Amino acid sequence: MDIINIILAALTALFGAFGFIAPRWTASVLDLEPIRTNMGLSEIRASTGGLFVALGIGAILIGTPMAYGMMGIAYMGAASGRVLSIFMDSPPRSKALLYFAIEAAFAAWLVGYNLIAA
């Protein structure tokens, strides 16, 4: 079952790599756009890029249930922010629900297997 932890961490790093390496493409997928400056691209490289690359690789390198569990808690935060956005911001519902489903599934496994069941 630990292989699922590694797969989810690798996917996290891979998702982050898109934001890290291709922030313009990531911005278009996320319906974001730089307005007055390129600070938005910097934010994408940092928050949806480097942060997730480090989160995934860090969990793999540390390799403990607590490391994977903390990654799950980060996904819980993302999923809860997504739910709030669905109710308050009216994003494109199908896209927001898809992203929520991915975040919630990652959170459920990573927290449930590594922190609750452990």
BALOKOL-244659 format. One record per residue (C-alpha): residue number from 1; residue in one letter; chain; x, z, y. Coordinates in Angstrom, 1 decimal. Example, Ala and Ser with C-alpha at 12.3 -4.5 7.8 and 13.67 -1.06 7.14 Angstrom:
resi; resn; chain; east; up; north
1; a; A; 12.3; 7.8; -4.5
2; s; A; 13.7; 7.1; -1.1
***
This chain:
resi; resn; chain; east; up; north
1; m; A; 0.0; 0.0; 0.0
2; d; A; 3.0; 0.5; 2.3
3; i; A; 3.4; -3.3; 2.4
4; i; A; 0.2; -3.4; 4.5
5; n; A; 1.9; -1.2; 7.1
6; i; A; 4.8; -3.6; 7.3
7; i; A; 2.5; -6.6; 7.5
8; l; A; 0.5; -5.1; 10.3
9; a; A; 3.6; -4.0; 12.2
10; a; A; 5.1; -7.5; 11.8
11; l; A; 1.9; -9.1; 13.0
12; t; A; 2.0; -6.7; 16.0
13; a; A; 5.5; -7.8; 16.8
14; l; A; 4.5; -11.5; 16.3
15; f; A; 1.5; -11.2; 18.6
16; g; A; 3.7; -9.5; 21.2
17; a; A; 6.3; -12.3; 20.8
18; f; A; 3.8; -14.8; 22.2
19; g; A; 3.4; -12.7; 25.4
20; f; A; 7.1; -12.1; 25.6
21; i; A; 8.3; -15.6; 25.1
22; a; A; 5.3; -17.7; 26.3
23; p; A; 3.5; -15.7; 29.0
24; r; A; 1.8; -18.7; 30.6
25; w; A; 0.2; -19.7; 27.2
26; t; A; -0.8; -16.1; 26.6
27; a; A; -2.3; -15.9; 30.0
28; s; A; -4.4; -19.0; 29.3
29; v; A; -5.6; -17.6; 25.9
30; l; A; -6.5; -14.3; 27.5
31; d; A; -8.3; -16.0; 30.5
32; l; A; -5.7; -14.6; 32.9
33; e; A; -4.0; -16.4; 35.7
34; p; A; -1.3; -15.6; 38.2
35; i; A; -2.9; -15.6; 41.7
36; r; A; -0.5; -15.1; 44.6
37; t; A; 2.8; -14.4; 42.7
38; n; A; 4.2; -14.5; 39.3
39; m; A; 3.9; -10.7; 38.9
40; g; A; 1.1; -11.4; 36.4
41; l; A; 3.5; -13.2; 34.2
42; s; A; 5.9; -10.3; 34.4
43; e; A; 3.0; -8.0; 33.4
44; i; A; 2.1; -10.2; 30.4
45; r; A; 5.8; -10.2; 29.2
46; a; A; 5.9; -6.4; 29.5
47; s; A; 2.5; -5.2; 28.4
48; t; A; 1.3; -7.8; 25.9
49; g; A; 4.8; -8.9; 25.0
50; g; A; 7.7; -6.6; 24.9
51; l; A; 5.5; -3.5; 24.4
52; f; A; 4.0; -4.9; 21.2
53; v; A; 7.3; -6.4; 20.0
54; a; A; 8.9; -2.9; 20.3
55; l; A; 5.9; -1.2; 18.8
56; g; A; 5.9; -3.3; 15.7
57; i; A; 9.6; -3.5; 15.2
58; g; A; 10.0; 0.2; 16.0
59; a; A; 7.4; 1.2; 13.3
60; i; A; 9.2; -0.9; 10.7
61; l; A; 12.6; 0.5; 11.6
62; i; A; 11.4; 4.1; 11.7
63; g; A; 9.3; 3.5; 8.6
64; t; A; 7.5; 6.8; 8.5
65; p; A; 3.7; 7.3; 8.2
66; m; A; 3.9; 8.9; 11.7
67; a; A; 5.4; 5.8; 13.2
68; y; A; 2.7; 3.6; 11.7
69; g; A; 0.1; 6.1; 12.6
70; m; A; 1.2; 6.1; 16.3
71; m; A; 0.9; 2.3; 16.2
72; g; A; -2.7; 2.8; 15.0
73; i; A; -3.4; 5.2; 17.8
74; a; A; -2.2; 2.5; 20.3
75; y; A; -4.6; 0.1; 18.6
76; m; A; -7.4; 2.7; 19.0
77; g; A; -6.6; 2.8; 22.7
78; a; A; -6.8; -1.0; 22.9
79; a; A; -10.1; -1.1; 20.9
80; s; A; -11.7; 1.6; 23.0
81; g; A; -10.7; -0.3; 26.2
82; r; A; -12.1; -3.4; 24.7
83; v; A; -15.5; -1.7; 24.0
84; l; A; -15.6; -0.3; 27.5
85; s; A; -14.9; -3.8; 28.9
86; i; A; -17.6; -5.3; 26.8
87; f; A; -20.2; -3.0; 28.3
88; m; A; -18.8; -2.9; 31.9
89; d; A; -17.2; -6.3; 32.5
90; s; A; -19.2; -8.8; 30.5
91; p; A; -16.2; -10.8; 29.1
92; p; A; -16.9; -13.7; 26.8
93; r; A; -18.7; -11.8; 24.1
94; s; A; -17.4; -13.7; 21.0
95; k; A; -13.8; -13.6; 22.1
96; a; A; -14.0; -9.9; 23.1
97; l; A; -15.7; -9.0; 19.8
98; l; A; -13.1; -10.9; 17.8
99; y; A; -10.2; -9.1; 19.6
100; f; A; -12.1; -5.7; 19.2
101; a; A; -12.5; -6.4; 15.5
102; i; A; -8.8; -7.0; 15.0
103; e; A; -7.8; -4.0; 17.1
104; a; A; -10.3; -1.7; 15.3
105; a; A; -9.3; -3.0; 11.8
106; f; A; -5.6; -2.4; 12.6
107; a; A; -6.4; 1.1; 14.0
108; a; A; -8.6; 2.0; 11.1
109; w; A; -5.9; 1.2; 8.5
110; l; A; -2.9; 2.5; 10.4
111; v; A; -4.6; 5.8; 11.4
112; g; A; -6.6; 6.3; 8.2
113; y; A; -3.8; 5.5; 5.7
114; n; A; -0.9; 7.1; 7.6
115; l; A; -2.4; 10.1; 9.4
116; i; A; -5.7; 11.0; 7.8
117; a; A; -5.1; 10.2; 4.1
118; a; A; -1.4; 11.4; 4.2
***
